[in-house]
Amino acid sequence: MIGHIKRRWKTVLVAGAVTALVAGMGSPLPSAYAGGTIKADDDKWISIGMGIRTSFNAIEGASPGGHYSNDFTVNNARIYINGQIHKYVKFEFNTDCFNCQANGGAGPFGTGGAQNFGGNSSIGLLDAIGKFEFNEMVNLWVGRMLLPSERGELNGPFYHATFDGFRTPFFPADLSANFNGPTAGGGGAGLYGRDNAATFWGKVHPFGTTHLLYVLSVSQGLRNGPNLGSSLMYTGRLQWNLLNDEPNPGYYTSGTYYGTAGDIAAIGVSVQHQKDGAGNAAAASVSDFTGASVDVLLEKVLPNNMGVFTFNGEFKRHWANYGTGAFAGATSAQCFCTFNGHSWTVYGLYLIPHEVGIGRFQPYVRFTSIDPLYSAMRQEWETGVNYIIAGHNARISAFYRYGDLNTKGFFSNFGPNAAGNKVDSFHVALQLQY
């Protein structure tokens, strides 16, 4: 009889979760993710949500003959599942379409192999986190999760102030095509900024009016390639909010709150290190990896309903002194040649207070500069406008870029032979979440 009741209860939960996903009738969950929530009691609940990002991109010289490309792209297609099974125990499980951007998810008819539809539209595991959340000051997450590097990474693609927030070189956890497996780059260091890790985090309130977030993570980092001794990666972040606190779960961040969180003045500092975390073992060019970043978010709600001004700034310095010999000869494909040098980006946005139709316009301008030690400098200007319908949950963006980040590369191609002209590009994008 008891087993029968348990089965009936599980059936009700599953049916309710599906209903919440399809019809959106669950109560809202206080989380970075939207979604519908099914509650068993105060200590047991599950929520399901989704997110899609899609764009049209026209890039000068990106098609044969030097013409503009004209591509529709699915940037992300995610399913979010969060829940709690005990007063102090929660979980997070998210998926994404990892290769949807490759050739639109399909290759030439009849070619088969990696370029066929199934090979380029696979849904896979993004996050799998067990959470022990005891109080505001002491918490532990274990599993596959975002490493606590710079704000841009912790925003994720859905919570940046602009549609394409990732324009500076990545930390190693973003550089592998396959999670912790062998690749042409010499080994796997993570996926989409995630790694298998244990992360301690908490928050204290110095002086009673400010808010200090700390995060410490131990993860696998780079495997194979130059890391022959299986050394671990260590990442730490401190974030100090001098005015209002930021309403995010865990140590996640956002690039803007559209004024809903009041005035924000936050500075974050992160450091990451792994012994033998870069280079090419076959060429005897192995180096430790150390990366540091400083990021700033300023958001001001102007008086008398005059709108919201937002500023984001980020500076990165990476040390990976493997030398130019790591790129040379027949062994160059074995190099985990992560970025070595400094980069920075700044952008300002102004949210116009008055609605036009169903949303508000938010014009912005952005500049990015990347200066690798072993390669050519590359820079880019971007200007555009966001049409904000429902915050991060419904947003349309149109933007223009000019620079050589697309031609020289902003996440790879940091060798001595990198070259490319400055080109124009035009983009229109849509973001939806629930």
Summary of the structure (lengths in Angstrom):
residues: 434
radius of gyration: 22.2
end to end distance: 37.6
largest distance: 72.6
contacts: 1478
relative contact order: 0.12
helix: 15%
strand: 47%
